[in-house]
Amino acid sequence: MSAPAVHPVDFEPADAGRQIYATRRRVGGLDAAIVFSLMILLLTILPSLAILPGTSADIGRPASVLCVLMFAWWAASRFHPRLIMPGPQPVRWAVLIFFLSLLISYAVGYERGLTAMEANAADRLLLGAAAFFGAILLAADGLSNWDRVRVVLKVLIWCCVYMSFVGLLQQVMPVDPVSYLKLPGLQTGELIGLQERGGGLRVAATTTHYLELCGTLGLVWPIALHFAMYTPSQRERRAYTFAAVMITFGILETISRSGILAMAIGILMLMPLWAWRRRYNILVLGLGLFGMVSAISPGIGRTLINLFADASDDPSITSRTERYAMVGHYFSERPWLGRGTGTWVPPMYQYLDNQWLRTALENGVAGILAQAALHIIALVVAAIAFRRATNPADRHFCLSLVSVQVIAIFIAYTFDCFAYSTYTVVLGLMIGLCGAVWRFTHPARQVRTSTPRWFG
């Protein structure tokens, strides 16, 4: 069953003027969806190391700067009665808890005493957190209806298709095409290039690292699958089926267990809503894609199988487990509030490849609980929206957002995800969308249909 073009709760009486029954679906000038679309284009099309002159890779990307401005935009709206978003929003509380944990540990770090490198890293992390919060809050409070959410997600899906295509070009071309993606006025750092793993090459496309590409595409994959199943026309469904296939190729190109397990989690979470025919089609399509990848690059196929067959002897796993004793030693010194926000600075200290461990060292038990609360609150509000929704397409979309949070919780065990801006911003958007669908399905009309007049 396809989603209706107009959702029943997208309409509300206007509060003034001759168009007393004008719909809030009307887009008046610049709105949050347009800003998000521009930000996603900057985030994915330009290389992640293309930054403003005189800035660092953490906060100097045009997309990161725009996200910080989005946070300032949201904060400024709280001081104006016509711009403020009325009504409750649980995601705001999750952001507040996480922000307070970062701020307290930031102060604790300075009380402990920081080197110049640690102090600079702490300052950069707070600015990166502002970009993260900007994506969350503007998505939760600024997207006015289901249609505007779809606009943002369509842009995100096709930008992920673009990154997957760039990764495919990296596999087959003798030169890296990302090195030619330059925008006048931006400076570009050294690209990571290609890395061999088994019999295949790992690619990063326009992201900083292979795991960042894998994690970003893993978050978007359930959403692409949703659009492939529930867009209104058959032509659109075919287009988004192609998009889902390309994103799957992009995940496989990274030759990472995390991406395959992310897709498995998405399928297991969404499968209860599927008919048996759809489950069979997904299984056949998945096996067919694996066969195609193996035919195009036999080394990748063999390596993907060996990732699980020889997992106990894989250096990428053993090196992670060998760090547990070292992490336990540092954690025991400052267990509650950590050593300071952003102060675990590789390569000054060892790479952990585990965001939960890094949060434990930097922010302590309080930071772990705050990070968990951010994911859990987003998951719960999306689950509530799933129970409230009556349209099959909306229910499937809400469950897709639930699966994204489960995937994000898992991915945080596999790499330092908050150190990579592309992944962090996409995760922030997904968390914000959980708050948006909670608002769209709220039984109280003044909460469900309220929207700020950004530039209307």
N, C-alpha and C positions, 0 to 999 in steps of 0.2 A: 504493500500500500504506500503510495507516495504522499509526501507532506503537502498540506494545502498551501496555496500561495500566501494566504492571509490567516494569521492566528486569531481566534475569537477574542482574546484579551488584548489585542493590539489597539483596540479602539476605545476611546473615552471622550466624553463631552468636553469641548473647549470651555475654558472658564471665562472667556470674554470675547467680544467682537461679533461681527455678523456671522462668521462661520462657527456657529455654536456647536455643531457636531463634527467639526473638523477632526481628523484623526492625528494622533501623535506619531503616526507612521510617516508623516510628511517630513522630509529632510530640509531643514532651513539653513542653508549655507554650510559652514564648516562644523562637522560634528565629530564625536569620538571615533566613529567607524572610519572616517576618512583619515584621521590622524594615525590610527592604528595601521591602516593600510600603507600609508607612507612609511611609517616606522618599520614595518615588516619588509618592505622593499629595500630599505637601506640596510636592514639587518642581514638579509640573505643574499642579495645580489652583489654587494661589495664584499671584498675579502675582509675577514675579521680583523686583520692587522692594518687595514687602511684607516688611519686615524688623523685627527686634526693636528697640525704642526704644534710642537711644544707640549703635547699631552702624552699620556701613557696608554698602552693597549687596553687597560682595564676600563677607563672612563672616557677615552678620546674618540671612540667610534661615533659617527653621526647619529646612529640609532640610539646609542646609550645616552647621548646628550638630549635627544628628543624625549626619551623616557624620563629623564630628570625633569625636563620642562613639563611633561605630563603630570608628574607628581606635584610640581609647583602649581599647575593649573587646578588640579583637584584640591590642593590645600587652600588656594585662594577662594575657590568656590564655597568653602565652608564658612566664609565670613560675609556672604551675600545672601539675603533671604530668597531671592528669585533664582539663584544658581544652586543652592544647596539641595542635595538629594534627601528628601524627608523619609522618615520611616527607619526601621531597624535594618541592619545588615551584619550578619555574623562574621563575614570575612574581614570587616574592618577591625573587629576585636582580635582576630587571629593575627592581622598585620601589626596591631598595637603590641600584642604580647611578644611577637618576634622582634619588633623594633626595640622594645625595652630591654630584652635580653642582650641584643647587640650593644646597646648604649651602656648598659651596666658593665659588661665585660670590657668595653672600650675604656671606661674610666678605671677599671681594675688594672688593665694593662699599663696605663700611664702611672698608676700608683706603684706598680711593681718596678717600673723603670724600663724604657724601651731603647733599643738601638735606633739609629737614624733610619735604617732599612725597615725595621718593624713599625716605626711610627708612620712612615710614608705608606706602608702597606695597609695599616689600620685606617688611615684617612681615605685611601682609595676604596677600601671595602665599604665604608659608610656611604660614599658617593654611589658605588655600585648598588648598594641596598636601596638608595633613593630611586634609582632606575627600576629596580625590581618592584618596589612598592608602587611606583607610578603605573606600571603595567597592570598590577593587580587591581588597584583602586579605580582606575579609569574604566577598566573592563567591568568591574562589579557595579559601579554607579553611573557610568557614562553611556553605556550602550543602551539605547532606549527600547528596543524590541527585538523579536526573533529575527526579523529580516536584516537588521543591521548586524546582528551577530553572524548571520550567514555570509554577509558581505566580507567581514573580516576573515572568517575561516576559509572562504574560497580563495582569497588572496594568499593566505598562509599555505594552503595546500599546493597551489600552483608554484609558489616560491620554493617549496620543498621539492617539487618535481624538478624545478630548475637546478637546485643543488644536487639532486640525484643524477641529472644529466651531466652536470659539470664533473661529478665523480666518475661517471662512465667515460667521459673524454680523457680524464686523467689516467684511466686504465689503459686506453688504447692509443693515445697520442704520444709521440716521442718527447714532447715538451709539455710543461704544465700550463694549461690555458689560464689558470688563475693569475699567473704572473703578468698577464696582459690586461687584467681588469683593474685599470687605474682611473681615478677621477682627479681632474686638475684641482689643485689646492690641498690634496690629502697626501700624507707621506705613508709609505708602506714598509712594514718590517719584513724580516726574512720568513719565508713560508716554510712550513714543516716538510713539504715534499711528500714522497711516497716511502712506505716502509714495507719490507717483505715480512710475511708471516706464513710459514709453511710453504706452499706452492703458489701463493697469491700475493697481490699488492694491496695494501690498505690505503684508502684515500680519505681526504678530509674535505674535499670540495672547497667552499668558501669559508668554512669554519676554521678554528684554530687547531683542532686535534681530531683524530679519527673517532675517539669516544664521544666528543661533543657532537659530531655529525650523527653518529649512531643514536645518541640520546635524544637529540632534537627530532630526528625522523621517527624515533620510537614513540615520542609523545603525540606526534601528529597522525601517526598511522591509524589509530582507531577512529579518528575524526574523518580521515579520507575514506575509510571503509563505510562509515555512516553515510556520507554523501553518495557513495557508489550505490547504496541501497535505497535511499529515501529522497533523492532529488525528484522533482515533479515529472519531468519528461524522460522518455527512454534515451533520447540523445544525450541528455545531461548525465544520466546514469552510466552510459558507456564512457563518456569523457572522464568521469570520476573513477570508474573502474580502471581505466588506463592510468590515472593519477596514482591510485592505490598500488598498482603494479610497479610503477616507476619508483615510488617511495620504498616499496619492498626491495627492489633492486638496489637502491641507495643504501639500505640497511645492510644487505648482504655484502656490498662492496667494502664495508668497513671491517669485515671478517671478525666479528665480535660476538661473543656469547650473549652479551647484554641485549643486543638488538633482537636476536632470535627469541630470547626469553621474554622480551617486551612484547613481541608479536604474539607469543603463546599466551601471555597473561591477558592481552586484549581479547583474544579469541575465547578464552575460558570465561571471561567476564561477560562477553556479549552473547555467547552461545545460547544461554537459556531463553533469549527472546527470538531466536531463529527457528524457522521450520526445519525439518530434517532435510529437505531438499537443499536449502541454503547451506546447511552444515556440510553436506556432501560436496556441493559446488566449491566451497571455500577449501576443503581438503584437497580436491582434485586440482584446483588452481594453484594451491601452495606447492604440491608435488610437481606440477608442470613448471612453475617458476624455478624451483630448485634444479630441475632437469635442464632448463634453458641456461641457467648460470653455469652449470657443470659443462654443458656443451660449448659455451662461449669461452670459458676459462676453466679447464679441468682442474687446475691447481686450486682455485677457490673452492670448488665442490669438495675435493678431498680434504682441504684444510678445515672447512666448516664441519665435516664429519669428525675429524680428529680433535676439534675443539672440545667435544663432549666425550669422545672415546678415550682420550688421554688427558682428561682434565686434572687428574691427581698428580701428574708429572709436569704440568704446564708451568713454566717459570712465572707467568703473569699471576697465577694463583699462589704458588709457593712464596713468591716475594711478598705478597700481601700478608699472608699468614705469619711470615717471619717477623713482620713489623709489630705484631700484637704486643710482645713483651716490652718493646721500646715505648709504645703508646701507653701501656699500663703504667710504666715508670713515671712518665711526664704527667699523666692524668692524676696519679696519686698525690702529686705535689700540690695541685690546685683543682680539686675535684668538683667544687660547686659552681664557681663562676669562671673557671678556666684561666689561661695565661694572658688573655686579651684578644679582642676581636681583630681578626686579620693578621695576627702576629706569627702564625706558622707559615713561614715564607720559603717555599722551595725556590731554588736549590740550596738556600742557606740551611734549611732543614730537609729531611728526606721527604720525597713524594709519598703520600699515603694511599692514593687511589681509592679513597673511601671517605665520602663527605661526612658520614656520621662520626667517624673517628676524628676527623679534622674539627668538626663542631665540638666534640667532647674536649679536645685539647684547648681550643680557643675560647669556648664559652661555657664549658663544664656541663654539669647535669642540667642546669637551668636552660642552657642553649639547646641541649638535646630535646628537652620537653617542649621548648618553644617551637623548634623546627618540626617536631612530631605533631604539635597542635595545629600548625599551619596546614599540614597535609590532611590531618584528620578532620578538622573543621570544614575544609573544602570538600572532602569526601562525603561528610555527613550531610551538608546542605545540598549537594548534588543528588544524594540518595533520597532526601526529602522531596526534592523537585521531581525525581523519578516517580515517587509514590503519588504525588499530587497530579502529575500530568495524565491527561486522558487520551491525547493523540498518540498513536503508535510511534510516529516519527520523533515526537518530542521525548517520549519515554526512552527510545533507543539513544537519542542524543545525550540525555542526562546520564544514562548508564555508561555511555562512552566517556563522559567526563569523570565518572567514578573510576573507570578502568585506567584513565590517564594518571590519576593520583596514586593508584596502586603501583603502576609502572614507575612513577617518579620516586616512590618510597624505595622500590627495589634498585633503581638505577643509582641512587645515592650511595649504595654499597659498593659500586664498581668503579667510580672515579670521583674526583673532587669537583662535583658539578657546579658549585657556586663560583668556581674560579673561571668559568667560561660564560661570556656574556650572551652568546646566541642562545644557548640552552636556558640560561637563567631568565631571559626575557620571555621566551616561549612558555616556560613553566609559569611565570607570573601571569601571562595572559590566560592560561588554562585555569589557574586558581581563581582569577577574577571572573571567568565565565561561570564557574560553579556558583558564585554569589549572584551573578546575573540571572541564571535560570531559577535559582531559589526565589528571586524577586518576581520574575515573570509568572511563576506558578503560585504566588502567595494568595491565600483566600481573601485578604483585605484589599479592596480595590485601590485605596489610597497608597498602599505599598506596591501592589502589582503594576499599576499603570502610571506611577509617578515617574517623572523624568525632569532633570534640570534643563532650563532653556540656555544651552551653551552659547549659541550664536544665533538662535532663532529670531 
